[in-house]
Amino acid sequence: MTDLPHFTPAAVAVTFVGAGPGAAAHLTLGAFRALQAADVVIHDRLVGAEVLALIPPHVTRIDVGKEGFGPSTTQSTINATLVAQAMTGARIVRLKGGDCGIFGRLDEEMDALEAAGLSFAILPGLTSAAVAAASIGQSLTKRGRNGALRIVTGHDMEGFAEQDWRGMARAGEVAAIYMGKKSSRFIQGRLMMHGADPATPVAIVENVSRPEQRIIAATLSTLPEAVAQVDGPAVLLYGLAPRRARAALSELKEATA
């Protein structure tokens, strides 16, 4: 096999690595090589067990998990840990679930490293929205349906997050909503207030790519009740239905026409 080049600059103090949503199959080759070369891996709670199993036994692991509305390592503690470990001269990998730059607090950690005079590199990962859409047999964009894709959060530092609800409510719009379980009724209300069709499909993908992945087909009108069934982390794909569910809905409409 042809020897592929290394993707991680040797001189950097910290390599930020996107771990993908869970399954090892979604880890990039560069990310795998960074893990193999690491002395210390500082990882999030949502990094999949399959990915963690790829870390060599001699590598030090530090869990700095954060859980929405639950027990969490504070961001200031994570920043301090990252800087302290990097100051030792060890090869540090900061392993983040999904893609580092999508709702991953990447900027705060880069700022902390820069303030300490430490260098870094970034290896992006597959974000949950892309893998979730693949799991329901749909594309995130489609000619004639949507020429744009929104990736939004259900809550931010101020609470439930406000969005361009009028834009999202237009027919044919597609949005991947992260961290939207707690705010599902708020999201439903805001969208319907701005004219969204209650029959707009929403696919809920729980534990994306993991062995316990589960797909729930809902509509905007049934979203809060559907989300109530979900225990694990989930992505809400607003405007998309699982392919089999979409086909069944079309057959039902034809039968009753």
Secondary structure, 3 states (H helix, E strand, C coil): CCCCCCCCCCCCCEEEEECECCCHHHCCHHHHHHHHHCCEEEECCCCCHHHHCCCCCCCEEEECCCCCCCCCCCHHHHHHHHHHHHHCCCCEEEEECECCCCCCCHHHHHHHHHHCCCCEEEECCCCHHHHHHHHCCCCCCECCCECCCEEEECEECCEECCCCHHHHHCCCCCEEEECCCCCHHHHHHHHHHCCCCCCCEEEEEECCCCCCCEEEEEEHHHHHHHHCCCCCCEEEEECCCCHHHHHHHHHHHHHHC
